[in-house]
Amino acid sequence: MDHKYINSMLSQMDKDLAAKGMSRREAMKLAGISGAGMFMGATNASANEKEEIKEVKSGVKGKIVIVGGGLAGMSTARRLLNFLDNPDITVIEPEALSVSYQPGQTLVGGGIWDIDDIRVKRDDYIPDGVKIIKEKVIDFHPQINELTTAEGTVVKYDYLVLATGLHLDFERIKGLENAGRAMSAGDNSKLLKAMGDDGICSIYTAEGAAATWTQMQKFIEKAKNKKDGEKVQFVFTHPNTPVKCGGAPKKILNLANARLKEAGARGNAELSFYPNGGVMFGVPQYHDAIVGQFKREGYKWYYRHNLIEVDKEKKIATFDSKWQEKGPFDPIMRDFEVVSKHEKVRVPYDFLHVTPPQLAPREIAESDLGSAKGWVPVNKETLQHIRYDNVFAIGDVAQVPMGKTGGSVRKQYKVLVTNLIARMEGKKLPAKYAGYTVCPLITTIGTVMLAEFNWTREPTPSFPLDPTVERWMWWLMKIHLLKPMTVVGMIQTGRA
């Protein structure tokens, strides 16, 4: 980890706190207990003790199979153990690093953390009493409560939890077809080879995040040495599919900006953002705050641009640009028609950060468990499958309006466990997920805007503070507290 920025930030924090008559220890207590504690679901230690006292284990029995051993799957398994007296739980997960800390990939890409800071071994966090099958599921047969792995293992279940995560569809981008589909953890050497070593990168895999920092340093140095007045082009994309952590493309943009400033090279670089959508953020208040930040930092941005091709030799990124125009008058509707238009836009780049299209795994999308769009169709509040009432889904693979973040999973896994046990007991499903999502949006090295919201598309802050303000306290939480609270609080104890 780069300690220079931590020390600098703490020094500035001491000055700010001194003016308020508060010590660093008091502030850390505030950030660690009132801040991250509330954020992760417990305001203080006594709250955890009360939860322990209130736990009543159910004696209901049934074979539960969880497909996917990442944050969502392992946390669900661990929490089920807290509430079942005689659990029969199997997790199916082939990847040895499945529980690695994905939110840290942005920090790796910006040179704040090293890749070893986010690697977490699956086998170190398999809950006692949970069986593990280290194979990949390739076929689902929900009509007979059965699935099959690539090795031919047939697994029967009474209840199924889908926590597979999603796939990164680099093969959809012309010029990167050889990358295929990737997942965040594991061996992504094929992807790195397809991207090459001349400015193309992506923080959406752990290895890709490390490569992003390597590429970023290379082109920051180029900007630092630029003397002919021509600017080094840093281009960042956001695709036309749902993505995990929709704020991540902006976070890595902001970290590149901070690193360029640090090197004294910001004036020799142009930073451009190409999102497929028509806004910066789905919540208007956060959209306005981000646009204000973009203006302050001198970024350029172009809405409704979707990356479709990369020419690695000529260093040209091609986007499908969309807009609407007023068409002919419709005498029946008594209004003008709206005509959709689009064209290809070719953008030169030096450094190109690709946020890939993302989709459900093929084995789910092509089974009866998937929807027309591939994702698992569930009741958005109960997380129960709309066709198979003994099947639930959680995390990235679930078809809910929002929720592809670790903060969403923290709310979802509690709802899922409560409802799954209720289903096992033949009772009405009592718990409801309200769509809570959180994005600690890094705005520079040392500050974070903590964007919390739900399906109302209104800010839902955990603190009586303006959530659109960038604060050092959230940076402290992001780099020091969220990883242990995720790994220990959710995966290891199932209580956060």
DRENKE-914433 format. One record per residue (C-alpha): x, y, z; residue number from 1; residue in three letters. Coordinates in Angstrom, 1 decimal. Example, Ala and Ser with C-alpha at 12.3 -4.5 7.8 and 13.67 -1.06 7.14 Angstrom:
<marfis>
(marfi (12.3 -4.5 7.8) 1 ala)
(marfi (13.7 -1.1 7.1) 2 ser)
</marfis>
This chain:
<marfis>
(marfi (0.0 0.0 0.0) 1 met)
(marfi (1.2 3.6 -0.7) 2 asp)
(marfi (1.6 5.1 2.7) 3 his)
(marfi (2.6 8.6 1.5) 4 lys)
(marfi (-0.9 9.5 0.8) 5 tyr)
(marfi (-2.3 8.0 4.0) 6 ile)
(marfi (0.2 10.1 6.0) 7 asn)
(marfi (-0.5 13.2 4.1) 8 ser)
(marfi (-4.2 12.7 4.5) 9 met)
(marfi (-3.9 12.0 8.2) 10 leu)
(marfi (-1.8 15.2 8.6) 11 ser)
(marfi (-4.5 17.2 6.9) 12 gln)
(marfi (-7.1 15.5 9.0) 13 met)
(marfi (-5.3 16.5 12.2) 14 asp)
(marfi (-5.3 20.2 11.1) 15 lys)
(marfi (-9.0 20.0 10.3) 16 asp)
(marfi (-9.9 18.3 13.6) 17 leu)
(marfi (-7.8 20.6 15.7) 18 ala)
(marfi (-10.0 23.5 14.5) 19 ala)
(marfi (-13.0 21.6 15.7) 20 lys)
(marfi (-11.5 20.6 19.1) 21 gly)
(marfi (-11.3 16.9 18.2) 22 met)
(marfi (-8.5 14.5 18.2) 23 ser)
(marfi (-7.6 12.0 15.5) 24 arg)
(marfi (-8.5 9.1 17.9) 25 arg)
(marfi (-12.0 10.6 18.4) 26 glu)
(marfi (-12.4 11.0 14.7) 27 ala)
(marfi (-11.3 7.4 14.0) 28 met)
(marfi (-13.7 6.3 16.6) 29 lys)
(marfi (-16.5 8.2 14.8) 30 leu)
(marfi (-15.4 6.8 11.4) 31 ala)
(marfi (-14.9 3.3 12.6) 32 gly)
(marfi (-18.0 2.9 14.8) 33 ile)
(marfi (-20.6 5.5 13.8) 34 ser)
(marfi (-19.4 5.5 10.2) 35 gly)
(marfi (-18.4 2.1 8.9) 36 ala)
(marfi (-20.2 0.3 11.7) 37 gly)
(marfi (-23.5 1.8 10.7) 38 met)
(marfi (-22.6 1.4 7.0) 39 phe)
(marfi (-22.0 -2.3 7.6) 40 met)
(marfi (-25.1 -2.8 9.7) 41 gly)
(marfi (-24.1 -2.3 13.4) 42 ala)
(marfi (-23.7 1.0 15.2) 43 thr)
(marfi (-21.5 -0.4 18.0) 44 asn)
(marfi (-20.4 -3.6 19.7) 45 ala)
(marfi (-23.5 -3.9 21.8) 46 ser)
(marfi (-25.6 -4.1 18.7) 47 ala)
(marfi (-23.7 -7.2 17.6) 48 asn)
(marfi (-24.2 -8.7 21.1) 49 glu)
(marfi (-28.0 -8.0 20.9) 50 lys)
(marfi (-28.1 -9.8 17.5) 51 glu)
(marfi (-26.4 -12.7 19.1) 52 glu)
(marfi (-28.9 -12.9 21.9) 53 ile)
(marfi (-31.8 -12.6 19.6) 54 lys)
(marfi (-30.7 -15.4 17.3) 55 glu)
(marfi (-33.1 -18.3 17.4) 56 val)
(marfi (-32.1 -21.3 15.3) 57 lys)
(marfi (-34.7 -23.1 13.2) 58 ser)
(marfi (-34.8 -26.9 13.4) 59 gly)
(marfi (-36.1 -27.1 9.8) 60 val)
(marfi (-34.2 -29.4 7.5) 61 lys)
(marfi (-33.3 -29.4 3.8) 62 gly)
(marfi (-30.4 -29.7 1.4) 63 lys)
(marfi (-29.3 -26.2 0.4) 64 ile)
(marfi (-26.9 -25.8 -2.5) 65 val)
(marfi (-25.3 -22.4 -3.2) 66 ile)
(marfi (-23.7 -22.0 -6.6) 67 val)
(marfi (-21.0 -19.4 -6.3) 68 gly)
(marfi (-18.5 -18.9 -3.5) 69 gly)
(marfi (-17.8 -15.2 -3.8) 70 gly)
(marfi (-18.8 -12.6 -1.3) 71 leu)
(marfi (-22.5 -13.2 -1.8) 72 ala)
(marfi (-22.4 -17.0 -1.7) 73 gly)
(marfi (-20.0 -17.4 1.2) 74 met)
(marfi (-21.7 -14.8 3.3) 75 ser)
(marfi (-25.0 -16.5 2.7) 76 thr)
(marfi (-23.6 -19.8 3.7) 77 ala)
(marfi (-22.1 -18.4 6.9) 78 arg)
(marfi (-25.3 -16.6 7.9) 79 arg)
(marfi (-27.4 -19.7 7.3) 80 leu)
(marfi (-25.3 -21.5 9.8) 81 leu)
(marfi (-26.2 -18.8 12.4) 82 asn)
(marfi (-29.9 -19.5 12.0) 83 phe)
(marfi (-30.2 -23.3 11.2) 84 leu)
(marfi (-29.9 -25.9 14.0) 85 asp)
(marfi (-29.0 -28.8 11.7) 86 asn)
(marfi (-27.7 -27.2 8.4) 87 pro)
(marfi (-27.0 -29.2 5.2) 88 asp)
(marfi (-25.2 -26.6 3.0) 89 ile)
(marfi (-23.0 -27.2 0.0) 90 thr)
(marfi (-21.2 -24.4 -1.9) 91 val)
(marfi (-20.0 -25.1 -5.4) 92 ile)
(marfi (-17.1 -22.9 -6.5) 93 glu)
(marfi (-14.1 -23.7 -8.6) 94 pro)
(marfi (-12.1 -20.5 -8.2) 95 glu)
(marfi (-9.4 -20.6 -5.4) 96 ala)
(marfi (-9.5 -16.8 -5.0) 97 leu)
(marfi (-13.3 -16.5 -5.2) 98 ser)
(marfi (-13.7 -14.3 -2.1) 99 val)
(marfi (-11.0 -11.8 -3.1) 100 ser)
(marfi (-12.0 -8.2 -2.3) 101 tyr)
(marfi (-13.3 -6.8 -5.6) 102 gln)
(marfi (-14.0 -3.2 -4.4) 103 pro)
(marfi (-10.2 -2.9 -3.9) 104 gly)
(marfi (-9.5 -3.3 -7.6) 105 gln)
(marfi (-10.0 0.4 -8.2) 106 thr)
(marfi (-7.4 1.1 -5.5) 107 leu)
(marfi (-5.0 -1.3 -7.1) 108 val)
(marfi (-5.5 0.3 -10.5) 109 gly)
(marfi (-4.7 3.7 -9.0) 110 gly)
(marfi (-1.6 2.5 -7.3) 111 gly)
(marfi (-3.0 2.9 -3.7) 112 ile)
(marfi (-3.0 -0.8 -3.0) 113 trp)
(marfi (-1.0 -3.8 -4.3) 114 asp)
(marfi (-2.8 -6.8 -5.8) 115 ile)
(marfi (-1.9 -8.9 -2.8) 116 asp)
(marfi (-3.9 -6.5 -0.6) 117 asp)
(marfi (-7.1 -7.8 -2.3) 118 ile)
(marfi (-6.4 -11.5 -2.8) 119 arg)
(marfi (-8.4 -13.6 -0.4) 120 val)
(marfi (-8.3 -17.4 -0.6) 121 lys)
(marfi (-11.6 -19.3 -0.7) 122 arg)
(marfi (-10.3 -22.2 1.4) 123 asp)
(marfi (-9.5 -19.9 4.2) 124 asp)
(marfi (-13.1 -18.8 4.5) 125 tyr)
(marfi (-15.2 -22.0 4.0) 126 ile)
(marfi (-17.4 -22.0 7.1) 127 pro)
(marfi (-17.1 -25.0 9.4) 128 asp)
(marfi (-19.9 -27.5 8.5) 129 gly)
(marfi (-20.3 -26.3 4.9) 130 val)
(marfi (-19.4 -28.8 2.2) 131 lys)
(marfi (-17.4 -27.4 -0.8) 132 ile)
(marfi (-17.4 -28.8 -4.4) 133 ile)
(marfi (-14.5 -27.2 -6.3) 134 lys)
(marfi (-16.1 -27.6 -9.7) 135 glu)
(marfi (-17.9 -25.5 -12.2) 136 lys)
(marfi (-21.7 -26.0 -12.8) 137 val)
(marfi (-22.5 -26.2 -16.5) 138 ile)
(marfi (-26.1 -27.5 -16.5) 139 asp)
(marfi (-29.2 -26.7 -14.4) 140 phe)
(marfi (-32.3 -28.8 -14.2) 141 his)
(marfi (-34.7 -27.0 -11.9) 142 pro)
(marfi (-37.6 -29.1 -12.8) 143 gln)
(marfi (-36.0 -32.0 -11.0) 144 ile)
(marfi (-34.0 -30.0 -8.5) 145 asn)
(marfi (-30.7 -31.1 -10.0) 146 glu)
(marfi (-27.5 -29.7 -11.5) 147 leu)
(marfi (-24.4 -31.0 -13.2) 148 thr)
(marfi (-20.8 -29.9 -13.0) 149 thr)
(marfi (-18.2 -29.9 -15.8) 150 ala)
(marfi (-16.6 -33.0 -14.2) 151 glu)
(marfi (-19.9 -34.8 -14.5) 152 gly)
(marfi (-20.8 -34.6 -10.8) 153 thr)
(marfi (-24.6 -34.6 -10.4) 154 val)
(marfi (-25.8 -32.6 -7.3) 155 val)
(marfi (-29.4 -32.7 -6.0) 156 lys)
(marfi (-30.9 -30.1 -3.8) 157 tyr)
(marfi (-34.0 -29.1 -2.0) 158 asp)
(marfi (-33.2 -25.4 -2.1) 159 tyr)
(marfi (-30.9 -23.5 -4.5) 160 leu)
(marfi (-29.2 -20.2 -4.1) 161 val)
(marfi (-27.6 -18.6 -7.2) 162 leu)
(marfi (-24.7 -16.4 -6.4) 163 ala)
(marfi (-22.5 -16.9 -9.5) 164 thr)
(marfi (-21.6 -13.3 -10.2) 165 gly)
(marfi (-21.4 -12.1 -13.8) 166 leu)
(marfi (-19.1 -12.4 -16.8) 167 his)
(marfi (-17.1 -9.6 -18.4) 168 leu)
(marfi (-17.9 -9.7 -22.1) 169 asp)
(marfi (-14.7 -8.3 -23.7) 170 phe)
(marfi (-15.3 -10.5 -26.7) 171 glu)
(marfi (-18.2 -8.3 -27.7) 172 arg)
(marfi (-15.8 -5.5 -28.5) 173 ile)
(marfi (-14.2 -5.8 -31.9) 174 lys)
(marfi (-10.5 -5.9 -31.6) 175 gly)
(marfi (-10.6 -7.5 -28.2) 176 leu)
(marfi (-12.4 -10.7 -29.3) 177 glu)
(marfi (-9.5 -12.9 -28.2) 178 asn)
(marfi (-10.0 -11.8 -24.6) 179 ala)
(marfi (-13.2 -13.8 -24.5) 180 gly)
(marfi (-15.3 -13.6 -21.4) 181 arg)
(marfi (-13.6 -13.1 -18.0) 182 ala)
(marfi (-14.3 -13.1 -14.3) 183 met)
(marfi (-12.9 -10.8 -11.7) 184 ser)
(marfi (-10.7 -13.4 -10.0) 185 ala)
(marfi (-8.5 -16.1 -11.3) 186 gly)
(marfi (-6.2 -16.5 -14.3) 187 asp)
(marfi (-6.9 -13.7 -16.8) 188 asn)
(marfi (-3.7 -14.0 -18.8) 189 ser)
(marfi (-5.8 -14.5 -22.0) 190 lys)
(marfi (-7.4 -11.1 -21.4) 191 leu)
(marfi (-4.1 -9.3 -20.6) 192 leu)
(marfi (-2.5 -10.7 -23.7) 193 lys)
(marfi (-5.5 -9.5 -25.8) 194 ala)
(marfi (-5.2 -6.0 -24.4) 195 met)
(marfi (-1.4 -5.8 -25.0) 196 gly)
(marfi (1.0 -3.4 -23.5) 197 asp)
(marfi (0.3 -0.1 -25.2) 198 asp)
(marfi (-2.3 1.7 -23.1) 199 gly)
(marfi (-5.5 -0.5 -23.1) 200 ile)
(marfi (-6.5 -1.7 -19.6) 201 cys)
(marfi (-9.4 -2.4 -17.3) 202 ser)
(marfi (-9.7 -2.6 -13.5) 203 ile)
(marfi (-12.6 -5.1 -13.8) 204 tyr)
(marfi (-10.3 -8.1 -13.1) 205 thr)
(marfi (-7.7 -8.3 -10.3) 206 ala)
(marfi (-4.8 -8.9 -12.7) 207 glu)
(marfi (-6.2 -6.2 -15.0) 208 gly)
(marfi (-6.2 -3.7 -12.1) 209 ala)
(marfi (-2.5 -4.3 -11.5) 210 ala)
(marfi (-1.9 -3.9 -15.2) 211 ala)
(marfi (-3.9 -0.7 -15.2) 212 thr)
(marfi (-1.5 0.9 -12.7) 213 trp)
(marfi (1.5 -0.2 -14.9) 214 thr)
(marfi (-0.1 1.4 -18.0) 215 gln)
(marfi (-1.2 4.5 -16.1) 216 met)
(marfi (2.3 5.2 -14.9) 217 gln)
(marfi (3.7 4.8 -18.4) 218 lys)
(marfi (1.4 7.4 -19.9) 219 phe)
(marfi (1.6 9.8 -17.0) 220 ile)
(marfi (5.4 9.7 -17.6) 221 glu)
(marfi (4.7 10.4 -21.3) 222 lys)
(marfi (2.5 13.4 -20.3) 223 ala)
(marfi (5.2 14.6 -17.9) 224 lys)
(marfi (7.7 14.7 -20.7) 225 asn)
(marfi (5.4 16.1 -23.4) 226 lys)
(marfi (6.7 19.4 -24.8) 227 lys)
(marfi (5.1 19.9 -28.1) 228 asp)
(marfi (1.8 21.2 -26.9) 229 gly)
(marfi (-0.1 18.1 -27.9) 230 glu)
(marfi (-1.9 16.5 -25.0) 231 lys)
(marfi (-1.8 12.8 -24.0) 232 val)
(marfi (-5.3 11.4 -24.4) 233 gln)
(marfi (-6.8 9.5 -21.4) 234 phe)
(marfi (-10.1 7.9 -22.5) 235 val)
(marfi (-12.6 6.1 -20.1) 236 phe)
(marfi (-15.7 4.1 -21.2) 237 thr)
(marfi (-18.9 2.9 -19.7) 238 his)
(marfi (-20.9 0.3 -21.7) 239 pro)
(marfi (-24.6 -0.2 -22.6) 240 asn)
(marfi (-25.2 -3.1 -20.2) 241 thr)
(marfi (-25.7 -3.3 -16.4) 242 pro)
(marfi (-22.3 -3.3 -14.7) 243 val)
(marfi (-21.0 -4.1 -11.2) 244 lys)
(marfi (-20.2 -0.9 -9.3) 245 cys)
(marfi (-21.4 1.6 -11.9) 246 gly)
(marfi (-19.2 4.3 -10.2) 247 gly)
(marfi (-15.9 2.4 -10.8) 248 ala)
(marfi (-15.3 3.9 -14.3) 249 pro)
(marfi (-15.4 7.4 -12.7) 250 lys)
(marfi (-13.3 6.3 -9.7) 251 lys)
(marfi (-10.4 5.2 -11.9) 252 ile)
(marfi (-10.8 8.4 -14.0) 253 leu)
(marfi (-10.5 10.5 -10.8) 254 asn)
(marfi (-7.4 8.5 -9.6) 255 leu)
(marfi (-5.7 9.0 -13.0) 256 ala)
(marfi (-6.4 12.7 -12.6) 257 asn)
(marfi (-4.9 12.8 -9.1) 258 ala)
(marfi (-1.8 10.9 -10.2) 259 arg)
(marfi (-1.3 13.3 -13.2) 260 leu)
(marfi (-1.5 16.2 -10.8) 261 lys)
(marfi (1.0 14.6 -8.5) 262 glu)
(marfi (3.4 14.2 -11.4) 263 ala)
(marfi (2.9 17.8 -12.5) 264 gly)
(marfi (1.6 16.6 -15.8) 265 ala)
(marfi (-2.1 17.4 -15.6) 266 arg)
(marfi (-1.7 20.3 -18.1) 267 gly)
(marfi (-0.3 17.9 -20.7) 268 asn)
(marfi (-3.2 15.5 -20.5) 269 ala)
(marfi (-6.8 15.5 -21.6) 270 glu)
(marfi (-9.2 13.2 -19.7) 271 leu)
(marfi (-12.4 12.2 -21.5) 272 ser)
(marfi (-15.3 10.1 -20.3) 273 phe)
(marfi (-17.7 8.2 -22.7) 274 tyr)
(marfi (-20.7 6.8 -20.9) 275 pro)
(marfi (-23.5 5.0 -22.8) 276 asn)
(marfi (-26.2 6.7 -20.8) 277 gly)
(marfi (-27.5 10.2 -20.7) 278 gly)
(marfi (-26.5 11.0 -17.1) 279 val)
(marfi (-23.6 10.6 -14.8) 280 met)
(marfi (-25.6 8.9 -12.1) 281 phe)
(marfi (-29.2 7.7 -11.8) 282 gly)
(marfi (-29.9 9.8 -8.7) 283 val)
(marfi (-30.2 13.4 -9.7) 284 pro)
(marfi (-28.5 14.8 -6.6) 285 gln)
(marfi (-25.4 12.7 -7.3) 286 tyr)
(marfi (-25.5 13.4 -11.0) 287 his)
(marfi (-25.4 17.1 -10.3) 288 asp)
(marfi (-22.5 16.8 -7.8) 289 ala)
(marfi (-20.5 14.6 -10.3) 290 ile)
(marfi (-21.0 17.1 -13.1) 291 val)
(marfi (-19.8 19.8 -10.9) 292 gly)
(marfi (-16.7 17.9 -10.0) 293 gln)
(marfi (-16.1 17.1 -13.7) 294 phe)
(marfi (-16.3 20.8 -14.6) 295 lys)
(marfi (-14.0 21.7 -11.7) 296 arg)
(marfi (-11.4 19.2 -12.8) 297 glu)
(marfi (-11.6 20.1 -16.5) 298 gly)
(marfi (-12.7 16.7 -17.8) 299 tyr)
(marfi (-14.6 16.3 -21.1) 300 lys)
(marfi (-17.6 14.0 -21.4) 301 trp)
(marfi (-19.8 12.7 -24.1) 302 tyr)
(marfi (-23.1 11.0 -23.3) 303 tyr)
(marfi (-24.7 8.1 -25.2) 304 arg)
(marfi (-21.4 6.7 -26.6) 305 his)
(marfi (-21.0 2.9 -26.4) 306 asn)
(marfi (-17.5 1.4 -27.2) 307 leu)
(marfi (-17.8 -1.2 -30.0) 308 ile)
(marfi (-14.3 -1.4 -31.4) 309 glu)
(marfi (-10.6 -0.9 -30.6) 310 val)
(marfi (-7.9 -0.6 -33.2) 311 asp)
(marfi (-4.8 -1.4 -31.2) 312 lys)
(marfi (-2.4 -0.5 -34.1) 313 glu)
(marfi (-3.8 2.9 -34.9) 314 lys)
(marfi (-4.9 3.5 -31.3) 315 lys)
(marfi (-8.5 4.4 -32.2) 316 ile)
(marfi (-11.5 3.6 -30.1) 317 ala)
(marfi (-14.8 3.5 -32.0) 318 thr)
(marfi (-18.1 4.3 -30.3) 319 phe)
(marfi (-21.7 3.9 -31.4) 320 asp)
(marfi (-23.1 7.4 -30.7) 321 ser)
(marfi (-26.9 7.7 -30.3) 322 lys)
(marfi (-29.3 10.6 -30.3) 323 trp)
(marfi (-32.9 11.5 -31.2) 324 gln)
(marfi (-34.3 14.0 -33.6) 325 glu)
(marfi (-37.8 15.3 -34.3) 326 lys)
(marfi (-39.3 13.5 -37.2) 327 gly)
(marfi (-42.4 14.0 -39.4) 328 pro)
(marfi (-45.7 15.1 -37.9) 329 phe)
(marfi (-48.1 12.3 -37.0) 330 asp)
(marfi (-51.7 13.5 -37.8) 331 pro)
(marfi (-53.2 10.6 -35.8) 332 ile)
(marfi (-51.2 11.2 -32.6) 333 met)
(marfi (-51.2 15.0 -33.3) 334 arg)
(marfi (-47.5 15.1 -32.5) 335 asp)
(marfi (-44.1 14.9 -34.1) 336 phe)
(marfi (-42.5 11.5 -34.3) 337 glu)
(marfi (-39.2 10.9 -32.5) 338 val)
(marfi (-36.5 9.4 -34.8) 339 val)
(marfi (-33.5 7.6 -33.3) 340 ser)
(marfi (-30.2 8.2 -34.9) 341 lys)
(marfi (-26.7 6.9 -34.5) 342 his)
(marfi (-23.3 7.0 -36.0) 343 glu)
(marfi (-19.8 5.7 -35.5) 344 lys)
(marfi (-17.4 8.1 -33.7) 345 val)
(marfi (-13.7 7.4 -33.9) 346 arg)
(marfi (-11.7 8.6 -30.9) 347 val)
(marfi (-7.9 8.6 -30.8) 348 pro)
(marfi (-6.4 7.5 -27.4) 349 tyr)
(marfi (-3.1 7.0 -25.7) 350 asp)
(marfi (-4.5 5.5 -22.5) 351 phe)
(marfi (-7.8 3.6 -22.8) 352 leu)
(marfi (-9.6 2.3 -19.8) 353 his)
(marfi (-12.3 -0.2 -20.9) 354 val)
(marfi (-15.3 -0.9 -18.7) 355 thr)
(marfi (-16.5 -4.1 -20.5) 356 pro)
(marfi (-20.1 -5.1 -21.3) 357 pro)
(marfi (-21.3 -7.5 -18.6) 358 gln)
(marfi (-23.8 -10.3 -18.7) 359 leu)
(marfi (-25.0 -13.4 -16.8) 360 ala)
(marfi (-23.0 -16.6 -17.2) 361 pro)
(marfi (-24.0 -18.7 -20.2) 362 arg)
(marfi (-25.0 -21.7 -18.1) 363 glu)
(marfi (-27.6 -19.6 -16.3) 364 ile)
(marfi (-28.7 -17.5 -19.3) 365 ala)
(marfi (-29.3 -20.6 -21.4) 366 glu)
(marfi (-31.1 -22.5 -18.7) 367 ser)
(marfi (-34.7 -22.2 -17.5) 368 asp)
(marfi (-33.4 -20.3 -14.5) 369 leu)
(marfi (-32.5 -17.3 -16.7) 370 gly)
(marfi (-34.6 -14.6 -18.2) 371 ser)
(marfi (-34.7 -13.3 -21.7) 372 ala)
(marfi (-31.8 -11.0 -20.8) 373 lys)
(marfi (-29.9 -13.8 -19.0) 374 gly)
(marfi (-30.1 -12.6 -15.4) 375 trp)
(marfi (-32.0 -14.6 -12.8) 376 val)
(marfi (-35.6 -13.3 -12.6) 377 pro)
(marfi (-36.5 -12.8 -9.0) 378 val)
(marfi (-39.0 -10.9 -7.0) 379 asn)
(marfi (-37.0 -7.8 -6.4) 380 lys)
(marfi (-38.0 -7.6 -2.7) 381 glu)
(marfi (-37.9 -11.2 -1.6) 382 thr)
(marfi (-35.1 -12.4 -4.0) 383 leu)
(marfi (-37.2 -15.6 -4.7) 384 gln)
(marfi (-37.2 -16.9 -8.3) 385 his)
(marfi (-40.4 -16.0 -10.1) 386 ile)
(marfi (-40.9 -19.5 -11.5) 387 arg)
(marfi (-39.2 -21.8 -9.0) 388 tyr)
(marfi (-40.1 -21.0 -5.4) 389 asp)
(marfi (-37.3 -23.1 -3.9) 390 asn)
(marfi (-34.7 -21.0 -5.8) 391 val)
(marfi (-33.3 -17.7 -4.8) 392 phe)
(marfi (-30.6 -15.4 -6.3) 393 ala)
(marfi (-28.3 -12.8 -4.9) 394 ile)
(marfi (-25.7 -10.3 -6.0) 395 gly)
(marfi (-24.6 -9.5 -9.5) 396 asp)
(marfi (-26.6 -12.3 -11.2) 397 val)
(marfi (-30.0 -11.4 -9.8) 398 ala)
(marfi (-32.3 -9.4 -12.0) 399 gln)
(marfi (-33.1 -6.5 -9.8) 400 val)
(marfi (-33.3 -2.8 -10.7) 401 pro)
(marfi (-30.1 -2.0 -8.8) 402 met)
(marfi (-27.8 -3.9 -6.6) 403 gly)
(marfi (-24.5 -5.0 -8.3) 404 lys)
(marfi (-22.3 -3.8 -5.4) 405 thr)
(marfi (-20.9 -5.3 -2.2) 406 gly)
(marfi (-23.0 -2.9 -0.2) 407 gly)
(marfi (-26.1 -4.2 -1.8) 408 ser)
(marfi (-25.1 -7.8 -1.0) 409 val)
(marfi (-24.8 -6.8 2.6) 410 arg)
(marfi (-28.5 -6.0 2.7) 411 lys)
(marfi (-29.6 -8.8 0.3) 412 gln)
(marfi (-28.0 -11.7 2.1) 413 tyr)
(marfi (-29.9 -11.0 5.3) 414 lys)
(marfi (-33.2 -10.8 3.3) 415 val)
(marfi (-32.4 -14.0 1.4) 416 leu)
(marfi (-31.5 -16.0 4.6) 417 val)
(marfi (-34.6 -14.9 6.4) 418 thr)
(marfi (-36.9 -15.7 3.4) 419 asn)
(marfi (-35.2 -19.0 2.6) 420 leu)
(marfi (-35.7 -20.3 6.1) 421 ile)
(marfi (-39.3 -19.1 6.0) 422 ala)
(marfi (-39.8 -21.0 2.7) 423 arg)
(marfi (-38.3 -24.1 4.3) 424 met)
(marfi (-40.7 -23.8 7.2) 425 glu)
(marfi (-43.7 -23.3 4.8) 426 gly)
(marfi (-44.3 -19.7 6.0) 427 lys)
(marfi (-44.9 -16.5 4.2) 428 lys)
(marfi (-41.7 -14.7 3.2) 429 leu)
(marfi (-41.3 -11.8 5.7) 430 pro)
(marfi (-38.2 -9.9 4.6) 431 ala)
(marfi (-38.0 -7.3 1.9) 432 lys)
(marfi (-35.0 -5.8 0.1) 433 tyr)
(marfi (-35.6 -2.1 -0.5) 434 ala)
(marfi (-32.9 -1.8 -3.2) 435 gly)
(marfi (-30.2 -0.2 -1.0) 436 tyr)
(marfi (-27.1 0.4 -2.9) 437 thr)
(marfi (-23.9 2.2 -1.9) 438 val)
(marfi (-21.0 3.6 -4.0) 439 cys)
(marfi (-18.0 5.1 -2.2) 440 pro)
(marfi (-17.1 7.3 -5.1) 441 leu)
(marfi (-13.5 8.2 -5.0) 442 ile)
(marfi (-13.1 11.8 -6.2) 443 thr)
(marfi (-9.4 12.1 -5.6) 444 thr)
(marfi (-6.7 10.6 -3.4) 445 ile)
(marfi (-8.0 11.5 0.1) 446 gly)
(marfi (-11.7 12.2 -0.5) 447 thr)
(marfi (-14.8 10.1 -1.2) 448 val)
(marfi (-18.4 10.9 -1.9) 449 met)
(marfi (-20.5 8.3 -0.2) 450 leu)
(marfi (-23.4 7.8 -2.6) 451 ala)
(marfi (-26.2 5.8 -0.8) 452 glu)
(marfi (-29.6 5.3 -2.4) 453 phe)
(marfi (-32.4 2.8 -3.1) 454 asn)
(marfi (-35.2 2.2 -5.6) 455 trp)
(marfi (-36.7 5.6 -4.8) 456 thr)
(marfi (-33.7 7.0 -6.6) 457 arg)
(marfi (-33.3 9.4 -3.7) 458 glu)
(marfi (-30.2 9.7 -1.4) 459 pro)
(marfi (-30.5 7.5 1.7) 460 thr)
(marfi (-27.5 8.6 3.8) 461 pro)
(marfi (-26.6 6.8 6.9) 462 ser)
(marfi (-25.5 10.1 8.5) 463 phe)
(marfi (-27.1 13.5 8.9) 464 pro)
(marfi (-24.5 14.9 6.5) 465 leu)
(marfi (-24.8 16.2 2.9) 466 asp)
(marfi (-24.1 13.0 0.9) 467 pro)
(marfi (-23.0 14.9 -2.2) 468 thr)
(marfi (-20.0 16.4 -0.3) 469 val)
(marfi (-16.6 14.8 -0.8) 470 glu)
(marfi (-15.2 13.9 2.6) 471 arg)
(marfi (-11.9 12.5 4.0) 472 trp)
(marfi (-13.9 10.5 6.6) 473 met)
(marfi (-15.3 8.3 3.8) 474 trp)
(marfi (-11.8 7.9 2.4) 475 trp)
(marfi (-10.6 6.6 5.7) 476 leu)
(marfi (-13.5 4.2 5.7) 477 met)
(marfi (-12.8 3.1 2.1) 478 lys)
(marfi (-9.2 2.3 2.5) 479 ile)
(marfi (-9.0 1.1 6.2) 480 his)
(marfi (-12.4 -0.3 7.3) 481 leu)
(marfi (-14.5 -1.7 4.5) 482 leu)
(marfi (-12.3 -4.7 3.6) 483 lys)
(marfi (-12.0 -6.1 7.1) 484 pro)
(marfi (-15.7 -5.5 7.7) 485 met)
(marfi (-16.5 -7.3 4.5) 486 thr)
(marfi (-14.2 -10.2 5.0) 487 val)
(marfi (-14.7 -10.6 8.7) 488 val)
(marfi (-18.1 -9.1 9.2) 489 gly)
(marfi (-19.8 -10.9 6.3) 490 met)
(marfi (-17.8 -13.8 5.0) 491 ile)
(marfi (-16.3 -15.0 8.3) 492 gln)
(marfi (-19.2 -14.3 10.7) 493 thr)
(marfi (-22.3 -13.6 8.6) 494 gly)
(marfi (-23.4 -10.8 10.9) 495 arg)
(marfi (-22.4 -7.4 9.3) 496 ala)
</marfis>
